[in-house]
């Protein structure tokens, strides 16, 4: 009669000699969010009013391979403050303003509130997002980018005007005890226009955007991007959701109706994963080799999809000839694609 091996012996044979760092299967459990405070409904509606105070952000951090990483605690982490080595001095008496959301306030308040960030981690589902550090990281990187752009005269053009970094406090109750929490925000120009992504999901002919108009907008975007790069910053997220088109006002009389609405500006927004080159590691620093920005021909000659030859011919037409004088000489050999 065959002998029966007890289940306990199987466990001892296969599990007792494992390294201590590897937990037994019966100790395993899926990660769960920490106990959440009584999170109120999202307060940022048209009736929201708050006093905001000028704030100096910490140095940019948390962007892989670009800015330093901070090991996140998952139980609590108050917002980070600027250290003594930041480029901007902390004002002795910070300015105060009243933020009121609604039509009279013609600016955008980008609010970095960790209470409404998600714990879900797309790149590592087994590891939660440290929401306070994530909000602080976004805030520090974007504030650094806008401050840099402002100092170099790029805000109000391809980048929106920038009105500074701010903070405010909101009350929250946890286990019956009232607490104050700090929330950071940036103020920037309100762009009265349309996002390119929205145009992808509706008929752009309703705005009078012919192919000629769309190519003109594309040329402005490519020009703005190479000029930002030349000034020492890479937005790193040049996508339709991040490009706003400021349009001329709608025609009020019959003479103007029916003609295309003029795009006054293309504006690149959302700099929370941007890189300011002089703050990046040495291997990533951008070194200007010319006094003028690179020609978009150099930047994207071989990166098109679809009919590359037609697109390359458009690049030559738009950025070649006399137009090429606004850029550094093209450094590559231009070979047209036969596809």
N, C-alpha and C positions, 0 to 999 in steps of 0.2 A: 504494500500500500504506500503510495507516494506520501512523503512528508509535506505538511502544510507549513509554509513560511508565514509567520505572523506579519501583519501589516506594519507593526512597530519596527520589526527587523528591516523591512524594506526602507522605511524612513531613515533608520540609522545608517543603512548601507549607502544610500544615495544623498543624504542631506547632512549628516553629522560631520563630514569631513570638508564641507564647503568653507571657504574663507569667511570670517565673521562679517565682512562688509556686505555679503550677499544675503539678503533676508530670505527666510523660508517662505514658501509659497503661501502659507496660511497667515503670514504677517503682511502680505501685500494688500494695499488698498489704493484706489484711485485718488488723485489729488482733488480736494474740494476747497472752494474759496474760504478764507477765514470768516469768522462771524462778522456779518455786515451790520453797520449801524442802521438805524431806521432812516434809510435813504429817502429823502423827500422827492416828490415829482420834480422833473427838470424845471428850474425856476426861470430860465432865460427866455421869457416871452415878451410880448410887446408892452407889458405893464411893468417890466422889471426896472427898478431904479436903485442905484447903489453909489456910495462915495468911494472913489478909487484914489490910490496914493501912488506916486511915482516910485518905481522900484528898479534896482540894478540887478539884472539876472546873473546867475552863476556862469562860470566859463562853460562853453559847450561841451557836452559829454554824451556818451551812450550811443554813438553812431559807429557800428562795427568797422574796424580798420581805419577810421578817420579820427574820431574823438575818443577820449578815455572811457573805459567801461567801469561802472561802479557796481559792486556786488549788492544786489537788492535784498533788504530784509523784507519778509512777506507779512509781518504782523503790523508794523507801523513804520512810517518814514515821513517826518515833517518836511515840507518843501525846503529845498536847499537855498542858501543865501550866497551872495557873492563873497569871494575871498578878498584879501587885501591887495592881491596882485592883479586884479582885473584892470582893464584899460580905462574903464569909466569909474570916476570917483563917486562914492555914495554921497548924495547931497546932504548937507547939514539939516536942512529943513525941506523934506520932499514936498513936491507940489501935490495938491489935491484937486480933484475934479468930480463932478457928478455925472455918472453914466446913466443915461436914460434911453432904453431901447425904444425906437419908434421913428416915425418919419422926420421929425425936426432935427434928429442927430444924424448928420450926413458923414458917418464914418463907420468902419467895420470894427467890431470888437471881437477878436479871436480869443476865446476863453479856453484855458487849459485846466479843466476841472477834473481831477483824478477820480472823483466820485462817480463820474459818468463814463469813464474809460472801461473797456471790457477786460476781464481776466483772461479771455481766450487768447492763446498763443498760436498763431497760424503756422509758425516755423517749427515749434516744439510743443505739441499738444500736451505732453506730460509735464510741462513746466509752465506755471502760470505767469502772466504778465504782472510785474510789480507796478501797479497803476500809478502810484504817486511819483515814482522815479520816471516812468514813461512820460507823464505829463510834464515833469520838470525838464526832461531831456528835450522834448519837442519845443518847449518854451525857450530853453537856453540856446538851442541851435537856431531857431527862427529869429530870435531877438538879435543874436550875433550877426546873422545874415543881413537883416534890415539895417542895423546900425552901420555895418560895413558899406552897404549900398548907398545909404544916405550920405556918409562921409565922402564918397566918391562921385556924388552927383547923379546917381542912377535912379533915385526914387522920383516919382512924378512923370516917368517916361515908360520904359519897358517894365519897370517895377513900380508898384503903387507908392504913393506918398506914405511916409511913416511918421506916426505921432507918438512913438515911445512905448516903453514897457511899464506896466502898472500892476498893482495888487489890490485885493480887497478881502474882507472877511465875511463869512456867512455863518450863522448859527446852525448847530446840529445837535440833536439829542440822542444819547446812547445809554440804554439802561436807565432812563429817567433823568440822566444828568446832562445839563446843557454844556456844550463845548463850542469853541470858536475855531474855525478852520480857515486857512489862507488859500486863496485862489489867485493865479496869475493870469494876465491877459496882455495882448498887444492891440494897439489902436493903429489902424491904417486907412487909407483912402477907400471910400465907397465908389466902386466902379458901376456906373449906371449903364449896363449893357447886357451882354449875353455870353454864356460860357460855350466854348466850341463843342464840348461834349453834347450839350443840349441841341446844338444844330445837327448833330449826327443822327438824332432820333426824331427830327421833324423836317418838313420840307423847307430847305433854306431859301427856296424861291420866294417864300412869303416875305422875306426881308430883301428880296431883290439881289441875292448873292449869286451872280453868274460865275462861271468857271474863272473868268478873268479876275473877278473880285476875290475869289478864294485863293488864287495864286498870288495875288498882291498881299493878302494877309499872311500867307505862308512865307513870302519873302521878308516881311517885316519881322516875323517870329525868328527866322534864321539869322537875320541881321542882329536882332536884340540879343540872341543867345551867344553869338560869337563875341559881341561887345562885353557882355557880362563875363565871359570866360577870360577875355583879355584883361579885364579890370581885376581879376583875381578871385572869382567866385564861380562855382558850378552848382546850379540849382538841382541837378541830378534827377529831375522828375518832369521832363518836358513832355507833358501829355495833354490831350484835349481837356480833361477836367480842370487843369491848372492854368488855362489861358482864357482870359476875359477879353471880349471885344467891346470897347466903348464906342457906341454908335451916336451919330448926330441925332438930335431930337426929331420926332416924327413931324412930317410936314403938316402944317395947319391949313394950308390953302390948296386949291385944286392944281396949281402949277407944279407943286412939288410932289403930289401924290402919283404913285405909279413908278417913279424912278427909284433906283437902288438907294438904300440908306448908306451914307458914307461911314466907313469905319475910321473913327478919329485916332484910336490907339489900340494896339494889341498889348495886353498887360499880363505878365507872368506872375502868378501868385504861388503860395504854399512852399515855404523854404525850410520845412522841418526836417528834411534829410539833406540839406545843402552842405556844401563844403567851402569854407573860406580857406584858400590855399595856404596862406602864410601861417595858419594855425594847424595845418594838417601835418602828418609825419613827412619826413624829408623825401621819402620815395614818391609821395603824391603831389609834392609842390609843383605848381605850374611856373615854368620859367619863360618869361617873355623873351622871344628871340627877335622880335621886330617892334617898331614903334606903333604899328597899326594892327588891328585884329586880323585873325586868320580869315581868309575868304571862305564863305560857306561852301564854295566848290571843293576846297580842300577838306572840309569837315565831313561832308556827306556824299561824296562822289559815288562811292560803291555800297552805300547802305540802303538803297531804295528797294522796294518790293514791287513786283509787277513789271511793267514795261520800262526797264531802266534806261533805254536809249532816249525815249521821249522825255523822261525826267532829267537826264543829263543834258539834253539839248536846251531844256528850259533853264537849267542852272547857268549855262553859258550865256544864254540870252539875257538873263536877269542880273548876273553878277560878273559877267565878262565885259570886254570893251572898256568904255569910259567909266562904267560903274565899278570896275575892278580897282580904280585908283583909290577908292575908300578903304581898301584892304591891303594886307601884305601880299606880295607876289605869290601866285600859286606855286607850290614847291613840288607837286607831284606830276608825273607824266599822265596826261589825260587820255585814257584809252576808252573809246565808246563801247558800250555793251551791244552785242548784235542781236540780243533776244528781243 
